[in-house]
Amino acid sequence: MKALGTMALVLAILLAGGAITSNLLSSDLAIQQTTDPSGDFLTATPDQAVAFILITGFILFNVLGAGLTLMIVFWLLNRQVTAVRQDSSA
């Protein structure tokens, strides 16, 4: 019975996420890049380019920071486990 409740909860979350995504895609949240018919919609404005660089740098910095933090934590834990193993074998 517990598994059925868990499956129902997961299904409800997926349906809600799909409804929210569908609602977002159907609304007019898109930013119009240019009104010029011959304009290139792939060209970024200087503000958009700077924002992209800043956001990308921020994400990379945080991912590297999280990775280094986890590396240090696991290294310290492994060092303690190794010390306990050596202590118990002696």
Backbone as a chain_set.jsonl record, in Angstrom:
{"seq": "MKALGTMALVLAILLAGGAITSNLLSSDLAIQQTTDPSGDFLTATPDQAVAFILITGFILFNVLGAGLTLMIVFWLLNRQVTAVRQDSSA", "coords": {"N": [[0.828, -1.195, 0.0], [1.997, 1.171, 0.714], [3.847, 1.565, -1.334], [2.127, 1.991, -3.47], [0.991, 4.43, -2.756], [3.275, 6.033, -2.847], [3.896, 5.864, -5.572], [1.618, 7.108, -6.618], [1.981, 9.679, -5.607], [4.369, 10.444, -6.907], [3.462, 10.364, -9.557], [1.513, 12.394, -9.453], [3.16, 14.614, -8.966], [4.671, 14.632, -11.332], [2.612, 15.097, -13.218], [1.749, 17.64, -12.378], [4.087, 19.123, -12.831], [4.251, 18.866, -15.616], [1.909, 20.235, -16.356], [2.507, 22.812, -15.459], [4.75, 23.39, -17.054], [3.582, 23.262, -19.6], [1.817, 25.403, -19.394], [3.62, 27.528, -19.134], [4.914, 27.456, -21.613], [2.872, 28.088, -23.352], [2.218, 30.69, -22.77], [3.009, 34.188, -23.269], [5.909, 34.658, -22.698], [8.242, 35.047, -23.953], [11.081, 36.934, -24.941], [11.259, 39.508, -27.222], [13.639, 39.659, -29.64], [14.376, 41.255, -31.864], [12.808, 43.678, -33.996], [13.218, 44.018, -36.587], [12.69, 42.724, -39.77], [14.723, 41.533, -41.277], [16.572, 41.021, -39.413], [18.907, 39.229, -37.307], [18.085, 36.706, -35.192], [19.73, 35.214, -33.664], [21.855, 36.673, -32.826], [23.362, 38.113, -30.072], [22.687, 40.78, -27.81], [24.925, 43.279, -26.426], [24.454, 43.45, -23.63], [23.179, 41.022, -23.113], [25.208, 39.244, -23.776], [27.155, 39.819, -21.832], [25.699, 39.126, -19.55], [25.386, 36.384, -20.022], [28.066, 35.504, -19.889], [28.688, 36.169, -17.228], [26.814, 34.615, -15.789], [27.54, 32.043, -16.629], [30.184, 31.92, -15.654], [29.627, 32.15, -12.902], [28.164, 29.791, -12.434], [30.074, 27.813, -13.127], [32.062, 28.402, -11.207], [30.664, 27.795, -8.84], [30.081, 25.067, -9.216], [32.655, 23.966, -9.344], [33.55, 24.715, -6.809], [31.778, 23.274, -5.163], [32.493, 20.695, -5.902], [35.193, 20.602, -5.07], [34.83, 20.947, -2.321], [33.369, 18.623, -1.66], [35.338, 16.778, -2.357], [37.331, 17.283, -0.433], [35.926, 16.675, 1.934], [35.342, 13.913, 1.554], [37.948, 12.948, 1.367], [38.939, 13.5, 3.935], [37.185, 11.866, 5.428], [37.878, 9.345, 4.399], [40.503, 9.217, 5.28], [40.124, 9.026, 8.018], [38.752, 6.578, 8.168], [40.734, 4.863, 7.212], [42.64, 5.18, 9.231], [41.264, 4.065, 11.403], [40.964, 1.429, 10.533], [43.643, 0.607, 10.437], [44.261, 0.828, 13.116], [42.576, -1.073, 14.273], [43.518, -3.423, 13.162], [45.995, -3.724, 14.286]], "CA": [[0.0, 0.0, 0.0], [2.899, 2.313, 0.782], [4.416, 1.735, -2.668], [1.088, 2.576, -4.305], [0.907, 5.842, -2.38], [4.477, 6.696, -3.37], [3.734, 5.972, -7.022], [0.592, 8.127, -6.867], [2.595, 10.976, -5.337], [5.296, 10.726, -8.0], [2.642, 10.646, -10.734], [0.913, 13.712, -9.264], [4.219, 15.608, -9.143], [4.979, 14.693, -12.76], [1.499, 15.757, -13.891], [1.782, 19.053, -12.032], [5.21, 19.704, -13.56], [3.863, 18.954, -17.022], [0.92, 21.302, -16.501], [3.209, 24.1, -15.303], [5.561, 23.577, -18.251], [2.665, 23.547, -20.702], [1.313, 26.758, -19.192], [4.699, 28.476, -19.413], [5.204, 27.468, -23.038], [1.774, 28.685, -24.105], [2.101, 32.118, -22.474], [3.92, 35.063, -24.02], [7.025, 35.036, -21.845], [9.439, 35.175, -24.773], [11.567, 38.29, -25.162], [11.461, 39.752, -28.643], [15.026, 40.062, -29.844], [14.449, 42.349, -32.824], [11.603, 43.901, -34.797], [13.669, 44.111, -37.969], [12.428, 41.442, -40.433], [15.958, 40.927, -41.757], [17.484, 40.902, -38.271], [19.316, 37.89, -36.911], [17.643, 36.45, -33.816], [20.78, 34.495, -32.947], [22.858, 37.632, -32.372], [23.085, 38.6, -28.723], [23.039, 42.165, -27.521], [26.05, 43.304, -25.474], [23.985, 43.143, -22.278], [22.927, 39.588, -23.024], [26.504, 38.552, -23.807], [27.769, 39.984, -20.511], [24.925, 38.319, -18.607], [25.723, 34.984, -20.269], [29.411, 35.256, -19.37], [28.63, 36.214, -15.766], [26.075, 33.453, -15.279], [28.363, 30.86, -16.879], [31.272, 31.956, -14.676], [29.054, 31.88, -11.586], [27.823, 28.367, -12.361], [31.33, 27.047, -13.092], [32.688, 28.632, -9.912], [29.928, 27.053, -7.816], [30.245, 23.628, -9.434], [34.017, 23.623, -8.918], [33.596, 24.849, -5.353], [31.076, 22.141, -4.565], [33.325, 19.51, -6.14], [36.359, 20.639, -4.184], [34.359, 20.73, -0.956], [33.092, 17.191, -1.515], [36.608, 16.063, -2.403], [37.988, 17.432, 0.865], [35.155, 15.924, 2.932], [35.562, 12.48, 1.357], [39.342, 12.649, 1.691], [39.037, 13.449, 5.397], [36.491, 10.663, 5.898], [38.689, 8.184, 4.034], [41.673, 9.215, 6.161], [39.687, 8.517, 9.316], [38.46, 5.151, 8.018], [42.024, 4.183, 7.099], [43.26, 5.175, 10.558], [40.535, 3.105, 12.255], [41.307, 0.088, 10.038], [45.013, 0.297, 10.867], [44.21, 0.693, 14.563], [41.904, -2.335, 14.65], [44.307, -4.564, 12.723], [47.223, -3.818, 15.082]], "C": [[0.871, 1.258, 0.0], [3.518, 2.605, -0.582], [3.403, 2.371, -3.611], [0.926, 4.063, -4.011], [2.092, 6.637, -2.905], [4.371, 6.89, -4.874], [2.7, 7.038, -7.38], [1.16, 9.526, -6.638], [3.548, 11.381, -6.451], [4.531, 11.086, -9.269], [2.0, 12.029, -10.632], [1.939, 14.826, -9.457], [4.575, 15.757, -10.613], [3.866, 15.379, -13.541], [1.482, 17.257, -13.611], [2.921, 19.759, -12.766], [4.909, 19.86, -15.039], [2.864, 20.067, -17.268], [1.577, 22.674, -16.39], [4.045, 24.389, -16.539], [4.694, 23.938, -19.446], [2.127, 24.97, -20.597], [2.38, 27.8, -19.518], [4.979, 28.581, -20.906], [4.106, 28.14, -23.843], [1.631, 30.179, -23.837], [3.159, 32.897, -23.246], [5.038, 35.558, -23.117], [8.306, 35.255, -22.636], [9.806, 36.647, -24.946], [11.826, 38.462, -26.65], [12.841, 40.342, -28.852], [15.123, 41.277, -30.763], [13.117, 42.474, -33.551], [11.946, 44.027, -36.271], [13.454, 42.765, -38.659], [13.701, 40.765, -40.941], [16.981, 40.755, -40.633], [17.77, 39.457, -37.921], [18.937, 37.664, -35.449], [18.676, 35.666, -33.021], [21.866, 35.427, -32.41], [22.448, 38.175, -31.004], [23.458, 40.071, -28.611], [24.214, 42.161, -26.544], [25.628, 42.98, -24.038], [23.741, 41.649, -22.098], [24.231, 38.797, -23.016], [27.194, 38.642, -22.449], [27.034, 39.138, -19.48], [25.244, 36.837, -18.774], [27.087, 34.637, -19.69], [29.402, 35.232, -17.844], [27.919, 34.99, -15.191], [26.89, 32.177, -15.472], [29.527, 30.796, -15.889], [30.785, 31.619, -13.274], [28.756, 30.393, -11.417], [29.089, 27.518, -12.285], [32.027, 27.184, -11.746], [31.993, 27.816, -8.828], [30.069, 25.547, -7.977], [31.637, 23.184, -8.995], [34.156, 23.704, -7.403], [32.922, 23.69, -4.651], [31.89, 20.863, -4.739], [34.535, 19.466, -5.233], [35.959, 20.398, -2.732], [34.069, 19.252, -0.709], [34.373, 16.37, -1.526], [37.311, 16.128, -1.049], [37.26, 16.624, 1.936], [35.409, 14.433, 2.789], [37.001, 12.084, 1.659], [39.528, 12.548, 3.201], [38.347, 12.213, 5.96], [37.306, 9.413, 5.596], [39.919, 8.086, 4.934], [41.309, 8.659, 7.536], [39.393, 7.016, 9.253], [39.754, 4.352, 7.945], [42.716, 4.102, 8.459], [42.577, 4.169, 11.471], [40.865, 1.681, 11.836], [42.702, -0.319, 10.497], [45.053, 0.076, 12.365], [43.615, -0.665, 14.973], [42.714, -3.558, 14.224], [45.58, -4.748, 13.568], [47.009, -4.464, 16.426]], "O": [[0.536, 2.267, -0.621], [3.693, 3.768, -0.946], [3.765, 3.191, -4.454], [0.745, 4.863, -4.929], [1.938, 7.774, -3.352], [4.714, 7.952, -5.394], [2.887, 7.787, -8.339], [0.855, 10.452, -7.39], [3.539, 12.531, -6.891], [4.913, 12.016, -9.979], [1.948, 12.758, -11.622], [1.629, 15.864, -10.043], [4.762, 16.874, -11.098], [4.149, 16.168, -14.442], [1.229, 18.055, -14.514], [2.742, 20.869, -13.268], [5.268, 20.867, -15.648], [2.953, 20.77, -18.275], [1.241, 23.591, -17.14], [4.05, 25.519, -17.027], [5.044, 24.829, -20.221], [1.999, 25.662, -21.607], [2.078, 28.836, -20.11], [5.251, 29.669, -21.413], [4.373, 28.704, -24.905], [0.977, 30.873, -24.615], [4.09, 32.316, -23.806], [5.106, 36.747, -22.805], [9.339, 35.607, -22.066], [8.928, 37.499, -25.081], [12.527, 37.658, -27.264], [13.169, 41.396, -28.307], [15.863, 42.218, -30.478], [12.388, 41.494, -33.703], [11.052, 44.131, -37.111], [13.978, 41.754, -38.191], [13.748, 39.537, -41.025], [18.128, 40.383, -40.885], [16.968, 38.568, -38.205], [19.427, 38.369, -34.567], [18.508, 35.475, -31.817], [22.707, 35.002, -31.618], [21.323, 38.637, -30.817], [24.412, 40.54, -29.231], [24.473, 41.145, -25.9], [26.363, 42.311, -23.311], [24.06, 41.082, -21.053], [24.34, 37.787, -22.321], [27.753, 37.656, -21.969], [27.663, 38.504, -18.632], [25.36, 36.112, -17.787], [27.246, 33.588, -19.066], [30.036, 34.372, -17.232], [28.381, 34.403, -14.212], [26.929, 31.325, -14.585], [29.821, 29.731, -15.346], [31.45, 30.888, -12.54], [29.061, 29.808, -10.378], [29.171, 26.601, -11.467], [32.527, 26.2, -11.201], [32.658, 27.21, -7.988], [30.167, 24.824, -6.985], [31.785, 22.146, -8.348], [34.804, 22.858, -6.788], [33.433, 23.179, -3.655], [31.965, 20.043, -3.824], [34.869, 18.415, -4.685], [36.674, 19.719, -1.996], [34.466, 18.695, 0.314], [34.491, 15.385, -0.797], [37.832, 15.118, -0.575], [37.898, 15.961, 2.755], [35.663, 13.75, 3.782], [37.243, 10.986, 2.161], [40.188, 11.633, 3.693], [38.871, 11.577, 6.874], [37.415, 8.522, 6.439], [40.328, 6.986, 5.307], [42.082, 7.918, 8.142], [39.742, 6.272, 10.169], [39.861, 3.283, 8.546], [43.308, 3.078, 8.798], [43.25, 3.485, 12.242], [41.029, 0.81, 12.69], [42.917, -1.462, 10.9], [45.801, -0.777, 12.842], [44.099, -1.313, 15.902], [42.614, -4.614, 14.848], [46.173, -5.827, 13.556], [47.955, -4.608, 17.2]]}, "num_chains": 1, "name": "protein.A"}
